[in-house]
Amino acid sequence: MPKTKKSQPGFEQLLRELEETVTVLEQGQLTLEQMLEKYAAGLELLRSCRGILQQAEQMLTQDSGQEV
């Protein structure tokens, strides 16, 4: 698997950050504005994770010649 640029976090790091964001939101200790900011950040993390997974699925599909 090719190495990614150092400036782009990997899937595992993004997933950890997303899990931490969810935990903070679930605690309910933030103001509404802070919660909205965390929620937006969480959506971006989720999109990044999905993008990485879709790329991996495409690679597997191309390598195997069939859908996963």
Residue frames as a rotation matrix with the C-alpha (Angstrom) as fourth column:
MET 1
0.584 0.812 0.000 0.00
0.812 -0.584 0.000 0.00
0.000 0.000 -1.000 0.00
PRO 2
-0.103 -0.663 0.741 1.49
0.561 -0.654 -0.507 3.38
0.821 0.364 0.440 -0.94
LYS 3
-0.491 -0.152 -0.858 2.39
0.841 -0.339 -0.421 5.77
-0.227 -0.928 0.294 1.81
THR 4
0.584 0.717 0.380 0.20
0.755 -0.652 0.070 8.82
0.298 0.246 -0.922 2.25
LYS 5
-0.052 -0.568 0.821 1.47
0.105 -0.821 -0.561 12.33
0.993 0.057 0.102 2.70
LYS 6
-0.705 -0.315 -0.636 2.50
0.635 0.118 -0.763 13.17
0.315 -0.942 0.117 6.25
SER 7
-0.930 0.339 0.142 0.06
-0.365 -0.893 -0.264 16.10
0.037 -0.297 0.954 6.32
GLN 8
-0.026 0.960 -0.279 -2.92
-0.760 0.162 0.629 13.79
0.649 0.228 0.725 5.78
PRO 9
-0.387 -0.092 0.917 -3.90
-0.824 0.480 -0.300 11.66
-0.413 -0.872 -0.261 8.76
GLY 10
-0.909 0.014 -0.418 -4.62
-0.206 0.854 0.477 8.00
0.363 0.520 -0.773 8.17
PHE 11
-0.072 0.967 -0.245 -7.92
-0.135 0.234 0.963 6.21
0.988 0.103 0.114 8.61
GLU 12
-0.001 0.042 -0.999 -7.14
0.835 0.550 0.022 5.02
0.550 -0.834 -0.036 12.12
GLN 13
-0.857 -0.364 -0.365 -6.27
0.506 -0.731 -0.458 8.51
-0.100 -0.577 0.811 13.33
LEU 14
-0.738 0.648 0.188 -9.37
-0.427 -0.665 0.613 10.01
0.522 0.372 0.768 11.72
LEU 15
0.073 0.786 -0.614 -11.54
0.178 0.595 0.784 7.32
0.981 -0.166 -0.097 13.30
ARG 16
-0.352 -0.273 -0.895 -10.01
0.915 0.099 -0.390 7.96
0.195 -0.957 0.215 16.74
GLU 17
-0.999 -0.033 -0.041 -10.71
0.039 -0.987 -0.156 11.68
-0.035 -0.157 0.987 16.37
LEU 18
-0.397 0.916 -0.054 -14.28
-0.388 -0.115 0.914 10.94
0.832 0.384 0.401 15.31
GLU 19
0.070 0.389 -0.918 -14.79
0.631 0.696 0.343 8.65
0.772 -0.604 -0.197 18.30
GLU 20
-0.684 -0.385 -0.620 -13.41
0.726 -0.443 -0.526 11.33
-0.072 -0.810 0.582 20.62
THR 21
-0.902 0.396 0.174 -15.74
-0.312 -0.874 0.372 13.90
0.299 0.281 0.912 19.06
VAL 22
-0.057 0.917 -0.395 -18.75
-0.045 0.393 0.918 11.63
0.997 0.071 0.019 19.59
THR 23
-0.159 -0.074 -0.984 -17.74
0.894 0.412 -0.176 11.06
0.418 -0.908 0.001 23.21
VAL 24
-0.944 -0.227 -0.239 -17.48
0.306 -0.873 -0.380 14.80
-0.122 -0.432 0.894 23.87
LEU 25
-0.643 0.761 0.087 -20.86
-0.480 -0.489 0.728 15.42
0.597 0.426 0.680 22.25
GLU 26
0.021 0.669 -0.743 -22.49
0.297 0.705 0.644 12.62
0.955 -0.234 -0.184 24.24
GLN 27
-0.590 -0.321 -0.741 -21.23
0.788 -0.026 -0.616 14.09
0.178 -0.947 0.268 27.51
GLY 28
0.325 0.854 0.407 -23.34
0.752 -0.494 0.436 17.18
0.574 0.164 -0.802 26.88
GLN 29
0.221 -0.336 -0.916 -20.99
0.842 -0.408 0.353 19.54
-0.492 -0.849 0.193 28.71
LEU 30
-0.780 -0.560 0.281 -20.57
0.617 -0.608 0.500 22.02
-0.109 0.563 0.819 25.84
THR 31
-0.367 0.650 -0.665 -22.51
-0.280 -0.759 -0.588 25.12
-0.887 -0.030 0.461 24.97
LEU 32
0.617 0.679 0.397 -24.83
0.219 0.337 -0.916 24.89
-0.756 0.652 0.059 21.98
GLU 33
0.767 -0.380 -0.517 -22.34
-0.638 -0.535 -0.554 26.79
-0.066 0.755 -0.653 19.82
GLN 34
-0.286 -0.926 0.247 -19.50
-0.888 0.353 0.296 24.48
-0.361 -0.134 -0.923 20.84
MET 35
-0.116 0.330 0.937 -21.66
0.020 0.944 -0.330 21.43
-0.993 -0.019 -0.116 20.16
LEU 36
0.879 0.472 -0.066 -22.51
-0.024 -0.094 -0.995 22.69
-0.476 0.877 -0.072 16.69
GLU 37
0.374 -0.835 -0.403 -18.82
-0.927 -0.331 -0.174 23.28
0.012 0.439 -0.898 15.95
LYS 38
-0.486 -0.538 0.689 -17.91
-0.595 0.781 0.190 19.78
-0.640 -0.318 -0.699 17.20
TYR 39
0.315 0.708 0.632 -20.77
0.120 0.631 -0.767 18.29
-0.942 0.317 0.114 15.20
ALA 40
0.893 -0.022 -0.450 -19.57
-0.426 -0.366 -0.827 19.99
-0.147 0.930 -0.336 12.01
ALA 41
-0.099 -0.994 -0.037 -16.02
-0.992 0.096 0.081 18.80
-0.077 0.045 -0.996 12.68
GLY 42
-0.322 0.057 0.945 -17.37
-0.284 0.946 -0.154 15.29
-0.903 -0.318 -0.288 13.24
LEU 43
0.759 0.639 0.126 -19.17
-0.022 0.219 -0.976 15.37
-0.651 0.738 0.180 9.91
GLU 44
0.567 -0.633 -0.526 -15.92
-0.812 -0.323 -0.486 16.28
0.138 0.703 -0.697 8.16
LEU 45
-0.455 -0.725 0.517 -14.12
-0.800 0.588 0.121 13.43
-0.392 -0.359 -0.847 9.91
LEU 46
0.097 0.603 0.792 -16.90
-0.037 0.797 -0.602 11.05
-0.995 0.029 0.100 8.89
ARG 47
0.909 0.233 -0.346 -16.68
-0.316 -0.155 -0.936 12.18
-0.271 0.960 -0.067 5.26
SER 48
0.096 -0.962 -0.255 -12.92
-0.990 -0.066 -0.124 11.67
0.102 0.265 -0.959 5.29
CYS 49
-0.468 -0.219 0.856 -13.27
-0.489 0.871 -0.045 8.17
-0.736 -0.440 -0.514 6.74
ARG 50
0.503 0.746 0.437 -15.91
0.037 0.486 -0.873 7.24
-0.864 0.455 0.217 4.17
GLY 51
0.748 -0.275 -0.604 -13.72
-0.662 -0.363 -0.655 8.56
-0.039 0.890 -0.454 1.37
ILE 52
-0.349 -0.927 0.135 -10.80
-0.927 0.363 0.097 6.41
-0.139 -0.091 -0.986 2.48
LEU 53
-0.302 0.316 0.899 -13.04
-0.153 0.915 -0.373 3.35
-0.941 -0.250 -0.228 2.75
GLN 54
0.779 0.621 -0.091 -14.49
-0.153 0.047 -0.987 3.98
-0.608 0.783 0.131 -0.71
GLN 55
0.337 -0.751 -0.567 -11.00
-0.935 -0.198 -0.293 4.24
0.107 0.629 -0.770 -2.19
ALA 56
-0.597 -0.558 0.577 -10.03
-0.661 0.750 0.041 0.96
-0.455 -0.356 -0.816 -0.54
GLU 57
0.146 0.751 0.644 -13.19
-0.006 0.652 -0.758 -0.70
-0.989 0.107 0.100 -1.84
GLN 58
0.826 0.127 -0.549 -12.47
-0.508 -0.254 -0.823 0.54
-0.244 0.959 -0.145 -5.36
MET 59
-0.165 -0.964 -0.208 -8.94
-0.986 0.166 0.010 -0.85
0.025 0.207 -0.978 -5.18
LEU 60
-0.563 0.004 0.827 -10.26
-0.305 0.928 -0.212 -4.23
-0.768 -0.372 -0.521 -4.03
THR 61
0.524 0.838 0.151 -12.94
-0.077 0.223 -0.972 -4.22
-0.848 0.498 0.182 -6.72
GLN 62
0.604 -0.374 -0.704 -10.41
-0.797 -0.276 -0.537 -3.43
0.006 0.885 -0.465 -9.45
ASP 63
-0.460 -0.873 0.162 -7.99
-0.879 0.473 0.057 -6.08
-0.127 -0.116 -0.985 -8.18
SER 64
-0.586 0.276 0.762 -10.60
-0.058 0.923 -0.380 -8.81
-0.808 -0.267 -0.525 -7.94
GLY 65
-0.970 0.216 -0.111 -12.66
-0.127 -0.062 0.990 -7.76
0.207 0.974 0.087 -10.98
GLN 66
-0.214 0.944 -0.250 -15.90
0.618 0.329 0.714 -7.95
0.757 -0.002 -0.654 -9.03
GLU 67
0.163 0.361 0.918 -17.93
-0.447 -0.803 0.395 -5.97
0.879 -0.475 0.030 -6.52
VAL 68
-0.851 -0.454 -0.265 -17.16
0.081 0.384 -0.920 -6.30
0.519 -0.804 -0.289 -2.82
